[in-house]
Amino acid sequence: MPVSDIAPDDSWDAGDMGCGELVLHLRGKLLAMEGKVLKLVARDLGAPADIPAYCRMTGHQLLHVDPAASSYWIRARTKSK
């Protein structure tokens, strides 16, 4: 999906926050955004591996990655009824 087709509902610049702290904050943000899209900017060196892995393990959908801008578009999973 081209990034121009993805309109984020919210954005968060996590800067160079490390993986542990980043994942804790990201979890809270995504839980509050059920079915919506978050644009995340994360410049930690581990983010290119950590963010996709986190999405796979938690069921959130990684829609797009822009390595040059350290940006990730993530659709928050919907809760099972």
N, CA, C and O atoms as a GROMACS GRO file, in nm:
protein
  324
    1MET      N    1   0.085  -0.117   0.000
    1MET     CA    2   0.000   0.000   0.000
    1MET      C    3   0.090   0.124   0.000
    1MET      O    4   0.176   0.137   0.088
    2PRO      N    5   0.073   0.214  -0.095
    2PRO     CA    6   0.154   0.336  -0.097
    2PRO      C    7   0.127   0.421   0.027
    2PRO      O    8   0.013   0.433   0.072
    3VAL      N    9   0.234   0.479   0.080
    3VAL     CA   10   0.220   0.560   0.200
    3VAL      C   11   0.124   0.677   0.180
    3VAL      O   12   0.060   0.722   0.275
    4SER      N   13   0.111   0.726   0.057
    4SER     CA   14   0.020   0.837   0.030
    4SER      C   15  -0.126   0.796   0.051
    4SER      O   16  -0.212   0.882   0.068
    5ASP      N   17  -0.154   0.665   0.050
    5ASP     CA   18  -0.290   0.615   0.071
    5ASP      C   19  -0.321   0.591   0.219
    5ASP      O   20  -0.433   0.556   0.254
    6ILE      N   21  -0.221   0.609   0.306
    6ILE     CA   22  -0.239   0.581   0.448
    6ILE      C   23  -0.250   0.713   0.525
    6ILE      O   24  -0.153   0.788   0.533
    7ALA      N   25  -0.366   0.738   0.579
    7ALA     CA   26  -0.387   0.859   0.660
    7ALA      C   27  -0.385   0.818   0.807
    7ALA      O   28  -0.479   0.754   0.854
    8PRO      N   29  -0.279   0.854   0.880
    8PRO     CA   30  -0.275   0.814   1.021
    8PRO      C   31  -0.380   0.888   1.104
    8PRO      O   32  -0.408   1.006   1.080
    9ASP      N   33  -0.435   0.818   1.201
    9ASP     CA   34  -0.529   0.879   1.294
    9ASP      C   35  -0.455   0.954   1.404
    9ASP      O   36  -0.509   1.045   1.466
   10ASP      N   37  -0.329   0.914   1.427
   10ASP     CA   38  -0.246   0.979   1.528
   10ASP      C   39  -0.101   0.954   1.490
   10ASP      O   40  -0.071   0.864   1.411
   11SER      N   41  -0.012   1.033   1.546
   11SER     CA   42   0.130   1.011   1.523
   11SER      C   43   0.204   1.028   1.655
   11SER      O   44   0.159   1.099   1.745
   12TRP      N   45   0.319   0.962   1.663
   12TRP     CA   46   0.401   0.967   1.784
   12TRP      C   47   0.547   0.960   1.746
   12TRP      O   48   0.590   0.866   1.678
   13ASP      N   49   0.624   1.058   1.789
   13ASP     CA   50   0.768   1.060   1.768
   13ASP      C   51   0.833   1.009   1.896
   13ASP      O   52   0.841   1.081   1.996
   14ALA      N   53   0.880   0.885   1.892
   14ALA     CA   54   0.943   0.823   2.009
   14ALA      C   55   1.091   0.855   2.017
   14ALA      O   56   1.160   0.812   2.110
   15GLY      N   57   1.142   0.931   1.920
   15GLY     CA   58   1.282   0.970   1.922
   15GLY      C   59   1.373   0.849   1.922
   15GLY      O   60   1.354   0.755   1.845
   16ASP      N   61   1.474   0.851   2.012
   16ASP     CA   62   1.569   0.739   2.019
   16ASP      C   63   1.541   0.652   2.141
   16ASP      O   64   1.631   0.587   2.193
   17MET      N   65   1.415   0.651   2.187
   17MET     CA   66   1.374   0.570   2.301
   17MET      C   67   1.410   0.423   2.275
   17MET      O   68   1.383   0.372   2.167
   18GLY      N   69   1.469   0.358   2.372
   18GLY     CA   70   1.510   0.219   2.358
   18GLY      C   71   1.393   0.123   2.353
   18GLY      O   72   1.280   0.158   2.387
   19CYS      N   73   1.420   0.002   2.310
   19CYS     CA   74   1.317  -0.097   2.281
   19CYS      C   75   1.222  -0.124   2.398
   19CYS      O   76   1.100  -0.121   2.379
   20GLY      N   77   1.273  -0.149   2.515
   20GLY     CA   78   1.186  -0.181   2.628
   20GLY      C   79   1.086  -0.072   2.658
   20GLY      O   80   0.965  -0.097   2.666
   21GLU      N   81   1.134   0.049   2.674
   21GLU     CA   82   1.046   0.163   2.703
   21GLU      C   83   0.955   0.193   2.584
   21GLU      O   84   0.837   0.223   2.602
   22LEU      N   85   1.009   0.184   2.464
   22LEU     CA   86   0.932   0.210   2.343
   22LEU      C   87   0.813   0.114   2.333
   22LEU      O   88   0.701   0.157   2.307
   23VAL      N   89   0.837  -0.014   2.354
   23VAL     CA   90   0.730  -0.114   2.342
   23VAL      C   91   0.623  -0.093   2.449
   23VAL      O   92   0.504  -0.111   2.422
   24LEU      N   93   0.662  -0.055   2.570
   24LEU     CA   94   0.564  -0.029   2.676
   24LEU      C   95   0.471   0.087   2.637
   24LEU      O   96   0.349   0.077   2.651
   25HIS      N   97   0.529   0.195   2.590
   25HIS     CA   98   0.448   0.311   2.549
   25HIS      C   99   0.366   0.279   2.424
   25HIS      O  100   0.249   0.318   2.415
   26LEU      N  101   0.426   0.210   2.329
   26LEU     CA  102   0.356   0.174   2.205
   26LEU      C  103   0.236   0.086   2.235
   26LEU      O  104   0.130   0.104   2.176
   27ARG      N  105   0.251  -0.008   2.325
   27ARG     CA  106   0.141  -0.097   2.363
   27ARG      C  107   0.021  -0.015   2.411
   27ARG      O  108  -0.092  -0.038   2.367
   28GLY      N  109   0.046   0.078   2.501
   28GLY     CA  110  -0.062   0.161   2.554
   28GLY      C  111  -0.130   0.245   2.446
   28GLY      O  112  -0.252   0.257   2.444
   29LYS      N  113  -0.051   0.301   2.359
   29LYS     CA  114  -0.107   0.384   2.251
   29LYS      C  115  -0.194   0.300   2.157
   29LYS      O  116  -0.305   0.341   2.122
   30LEU      N  117  -0.145   0.182   2.118
   30LEU     CA  118  -0.220   0.100   2.025
   30LEU      C  119  -0.346   0.041   2.088
   30LEU      O  120  -0.448   0.026   2.020
   31LEU      N  121  -0.342   0.007   2.215
   31LEU     CA  122  -0.461  -0.045   2.282
   31LEU      C  123  -0.573   0.059   2.285
   31LEU      O  124  -0.691   0.024   2.283
   32ALA      N  125  -0.536   0.186   2.289
   32ALA     CA  126  -0.635   0.294   2.291
   32ALA      C  127  -0.682   0.334   2.152
   32ALA      O  128  -0.768   0.421   2.138
   33MET      N  129  -0.628   0.271   2.047
   33MET     CA  130  -0.658   0.310   1.909
   33MET      C  131  -0.717   0.195   1.828
   33MET      O  132  -0.687   0.185   1.709
   34GLU      N  133  -0.795   0.112   1.884
   34GLU     CA  134  -0.846  -0.007   1.818
   34GLU      C  135  -0.891   0.020   1.674
   34GLU      O  136  -0.982   0.099   1.650
   35GLY      N  137  -0.827  -0.049   1.579
   35GLY     CA  138  -0.863  -0.038   1.438
   35GLY      C  139  -0.811   0.087   1.368
   35GLY      O  140  -0.832   0.103   1.248
   36LYS      N  141  -0.744   0.174   1.440
   36LYS     CA  142  -0.694   0.299   1.381
   36LYS      C  143  -0.546   0.287   1.349
   36LYS      O  144  -0.480   0.192   1.389
   37VAL      N  145  -0.496   0.386   1.274
   37VAL     CA  146  -0.357   0.384   1.227
   37VAL      C  147  -0.273   0.485   1.304
   37VAL      O  148  -0.310   0.601   1.318
   38LEU      N  149  -0.158   0.436   1.352
   38LEU     CA  150  -0.060   0.520   1.420
   38LEU      C  151   0.063   0.533   1.331
   38LEU      O  152   0.114   0.433   1.280
   39LYS      N  153   0.109   0.655   1.312
   39LYS     CA  154   0.239   0.676   1.246
   39LYS      C  155   0.341   0.694   1.358
   39LYS      O  156   0.334   0.789   1.436
   40LEU      N  157   0.435   0.602   1.364
   40LEU     CA  158   0.538   0.602   1.466
   40LEU      C  159   0.671   0.642   1.404
   40LEU      O  160   0.709   0.590   1.299
   41VAL      N  161   0.741   0.734   1.469
   41VAL     CA  162   0.879   0.766   1.431
   41VAL      C  163   0.967   0.715   1.544
   41VAL      O  164   0.953   0.758   1.659
   42ALA      N  165   1.057   0.622   1.513
   42ALA     CA  166   1.145   0.562   1.613
   42ALA      C  167   1.286   0.551   1.555
   42ALA      O  168   1.308   0.480   1.457
   43ARG      N  169   1.380   0.622   1.618
   43ARG     CA  170   1.516   0.627   1.565
   43ARG      C  171   1.615   0.537   1.639
   43ARG      O  172   1.735   0.540   1.609
   44ASP      N  173   1.569   0.458   1.735
   44ASP     CA  174   1.657   0.365   1.803
   44ASP      C  175   1.714   0.266   1.701
   44ASP      O  176   1.642   0.225   1.609
   45LEU      N  177   1.839   0.228   1.715
   45LEU     CA  178   1.902   0.138   1.618
   45LEU      C  179   1.834   0.002   1.609
   45LEU      O  180   1.843  -0.064   1.506
   46GLY      N  181   1.767  -0.041   1.715
   46GLY     CA  182   1.699  -0.170   1.714
   46GLY      C  183   1.558  -0.165   1.656
   46GLY      O  184   1.499  -0.270   1.630
   47ALA      N  185   1.504  -0.046   1.635
   47ALA     CA  186   1.365  -0.032   1.589
   47ALA      C  187   1.335  -0.105   1.458
   47ALA      O  188   1.229  -0.166   1.448
   48PRO      N  189   1.424  -0.103   1.358
   48PRO     CA  190   1.391  -0.173   1.232
   48PRO      C  191   1.365  -0.322   1.249
   48PRO      O  192   1.293  -0.381   1.169
   49ALA      N  193   1.421  -0.384   1.351
   49ALA     CA  194   1.393  -0.525   1.379
   49ALA      C  195   1.283  -0.538   1.484
   49ALA      O  196   1.198  -0.627   1.474
   50ASP      N  197   1.284  -0.451   1.584
   50ASP     CA  198   1.192  -0.463   1.697
   50ASP      C  199   1.047  -0.432   1.661
   50ASP      O  200   0.957  -0.504   1.705
   51ILE      N  201   1.022  -0.328   1.584
   51ILE     CA  202   0.884  -0.287   1.554
   51ILE      C  203   0.811  -0.394   1.472
   51ILE      O  204   0.700  -0.433   1.509
   52PRO      N  205   0.869  -0.443   1.362
   52PRO     CA  206   0.800  -0.550   1.288
   52PRO      C  207   0.777  -0.676   1.374
   52PRO      O  208   0.671  -0.738   1.366
   53ALA      N  209   0.875  -0.712   1.456
   53ALA     CA  210   0.860  -0.830   1.543
   53ALA      C  211   0.748  -0.808   1.644
   53ALA      O  212   0.668  -0.898   1.669
   54TYR      N  213   0.741  -0.689   1.702
   54TYR     CA  214   0.636  -0.658   1.798
   54TYR      C  215   0.498  -0.669   1.730
   54TYR      O  216   0.405  -0.725   1.789
   55CYS      N  217   0.486  -0.617   1.611
   55CYS     CA  218   0.358  -0.624   1.539
   55CYS      C  219   0.319  -0.769   1.510
   55CYS      O  220   0.203  -0.807   1.528
   56ARG      N  221   0.414  -0.850   1.467
   56ARG     CA  222   0.385  -0.992   1.440
   56ARG      C  223   0.338  -1.064   1.566
   56ARG      O  224   0.244  -1.142   1.561
   57MET      N  225   0.403  -1.037   1.677
   57MET     CA  226   0.372  -1.108   1.802
   57MET      C  227   0.241  -1.061   1.865
   57MET      O  228   0.179  -1.137   1.940
   58THR      N  229   0.197  -0.940   1.837
   58THR     CA  230   0.080  -0.886   1.904
   58THR      C  231  -0.044  -0.875   1.816
   58THR      O  232  -0.152  -0.845   1.865
   59GLY      N  233  -0.028  -0.900   1.685
   59GLY     CA  234  -0.144  -0.897   1.596
   59GLY      C  235  -0.175  -0.761   1.537
   59GLY      O  236  -0.275  -0.745   1.468
   60HIS      N  237  -0.090  -0.661   1.563
   60HIS     CA  238  -0.106  -0.531   1.499
   60HIS      C  239  -0.053  -0.542   1.356
   60HIS      O  240   0.038  -0.620   1.330
   61GLN      N  241  -0.108  -0.464   1.266
   61GLN     CA  242  -0.071  -0.474   1.125
   61GLN      C  243   0.028  -0.363   1.088
   61GLN      O  244  -0.005  -0.244   1.096
   62LEU      N  245   0.148  -0.402   1.050
   62LEU     CA  246   0.248  -0.306   1.003
   62LEU      C  247   0.216  -0.277   0.856
   62LEU      O  248   0.238  -0.362   0.769
   63LEU      N  249   0.165  -0.158   0.830
   63LEU     CA  250   0.119  -0.122   0.696
   63LEU      C  251   0.230  -0.075   0.605
   63LEU      O  252   0.231  -0.105   0.485
   64HIS      N  253   0.325  -0.001   0.661
   64HIS     CA  254   0.431   0.058   0.578
   64HIS      C  255   0.549   0.095   0.666
   64HIS      O  256   0.532   0.131   0.783
   65VAL      N  257   0.669   0.085   0.610
   65VAL     CA  258   0.791   0.128   0.677
   65VAL      C  259   0.866   0.221   0.583
   65VAL      O  260   0.883   0.190   0.465
   66ASP      N  261   0.910   0.335   0.634
   66ASP     CA  262   0.993   0.429   0.559
   66ASP      C  263   1.126   0.438   0.633
   66ASP      O  264   1.141   0.520   0.723
   67PRO      N  265   1.224   0.355   0.594
   67PRO     CA  266   1.353   0.353   0.665
   67PRO      C  267   1.424   0.489   0.664
   67PRO      O  268   1.487   0.525   0.763
   68ALA      N  269   1.413   0.563   0.556
   68ALA     CA  270   1.482   0.691   0.546
   68ALA      C  271   1.430   0.791   0.651
   68ALA      O  272   1.506   0.875   0.699
   69ALA      N  273   1.302   0.781   0.685
   69ALA     CA  274   1.241   0.872   0.783
   69ALA      C  275   1.221   0.805   0.919
   69ALA      O  276   1.161   0.864   1.009
   70SER      N  277   1.271   0.682   0.935
   70SER     CA  278   1.254   0.605   1.059
   70SER      C  279   1.107   0.600   1.101
   70SER      O  280   1.075   0.614   1.219
   71SER      N  281   1.018   0.580   1.003
   71SER     CA  282   0.874   0.586   1.027
   71SER      C  283   0.806   0.452   1.000
   71SER      O  284   0.844   0.377   0.911
   72TYR      N  285   0.703   0.425   1.081
   72TYR     CA  286   0.628   0.300   1.073
   72TYR      C  287   0.479   0.335   1.084
   72TYR      O  288   0.439   0.407   1.174
   73TRP      N  289   0.399   0.283   0.993
   73TRP     CA  290   0.254   0.301   0.998
   73TRP      C  291   0.196   0.170   1.047
   73TRP      O  292   0.215   0.066   0.984
   74ILE      N  293   0.125   0.174   1.159
   74ILE     CA  294   0.075   0.053   1.225
   74ILE      C  295  -0.076   0.066   1.246
   74ILE      O  296  -0.124   0.165   1.303
   75ARG      N  297  -0.151  -0.034   1.199
   75ARG     CA  298  -0.295  -0.039   1.228
   75ARG      C  299  -0.313  -0.122   1.354
   75ARG      O  300  -0.274  -0.239   1.358
   76ALA      N  301  -0.373  -0.062   1.456
   76ALA     CA  302  -0.396  -0.130   1.583
   76ALA      C  303  -0.498  -0.242   1.563
   76ALA      O  304  -0.600  -0.223   1.497
   77ARG      N  305  -0.471  -0.355   1.620
   77ARG     CA  306  -0.563  -0.467   1.607
   77ARG      C  307  -0.696  -0.436   1.676
   77ARG      O  308  -0.703  -0.350   1.764
   78THR      N  309  -0.798  -0.505   1.634
   78THR     CA  310  -0.927  -0.491   1.700
   78THR      C  311  -0.939  -0.602   1.803
   78THR      O  312  -0.886  -0.712   1.784
   79LYS      N  313  -1.007  -0.574   1.910
   79LYS     CA  314  -1.022  -0.672   2.017
   79LYS      C  315  -1.123  -0.777   1.979
   79LYS      O  316  -1.224  -0.748   1.915
   80SER      N  317  -1.094  -0.898   2.019
   80SER     CA  318  -1.189  -1.008   1.994
   80SER      C  319  -1.308  -0.993   2.087
   80SER      O  320  -1.293  -0.956   2.204
   81LYS      N  321  -1.423  -1.021   2.036
   81LYS     CA  322  -1.546  -1.009   2.117
   81LYS      C  323  -1.573  -1.138   2.188
   81LYS      O  324  -1.671  -1.149   2.261
   0.00000   0.00000   0.00000
